[in-house]
Amino acid sequence: MHSGLVQLAYAYFDGAMTAAGSTINQNIPAEQLGVARARQRNIEGWKRPVKIRKD
């Protein structure tokens, strides 16, 4: 049964919060908000994969 819990590799101290959509990779000190997002990359020449139809 999946409980929805994830093992944390980093510490959240008293009052620390994580912003929505953030992937945290460092400890968050007490009473601070952790905000982390990946930098956007645009891939030139990218093509959408072609789906194979199943008849």
C-alpha positions in Angstrom: 0.0 0.0 0.0 1.4 3.4 -1.0 1.1 5.9 1.9 2.1 8.9 -0.2 5.1 9.6 2.0 8.5 10.3 0.5 11.8 9.8 2.4 13.5 13.2 2.7 17.2 13.5 2.0 17.2 17.1 3.2 16.1 18.7 6.5 13.2 21.0 7.1 13.7 23.0 10.3 10.9 24.5 12.5 8.7 26.7 10.4 10.4 26.0 7.1 8.1 25.7 4.0 8.5 24.6 0.4 7.0 26.6 -2.4 4.7 24.8 -4.8 6.5 23.1 -7.7 9.9 23.3 -6.1 12.4 20.5 -6.1 14.5 21.1 -2.9 18.1 19.9 -2.9 19.5 21.8 0.1 18.4 22.1 3.8 15.9 24.8 4.5 16.7 26.8 7.7 14.0 27.5 10.3 11.4 30.2 9.4 12.5 30.4 5.7 10.7 29.5 2.4 12.6 27.2 0.0 12.0 28.1 -3.7 13.8 26.1 -6.3 13.1 25.7 -10.0 15.1 24.4 -12.9 16.3 27.0 -15.4 14.4 26.8 -18.6 16.1 25.3 -21.7 14.8 25.6 -25.2 15.9 22.7 -27.4 16.4 23.9 -31.0 15.2 21.5 -33.7 13.1 19.3 -31.4 10.4 17.3 -33.1 7.3 15.8 -31.5 7.5 12.0 -31.6 5.3 10.3 -34.2 2.6 8.1 -32.7 2.1 4.7 -34.3 -1.6 3.9 -34.9 -2.9 0.6 -33.6 -5.6 -0.7 -36.0 
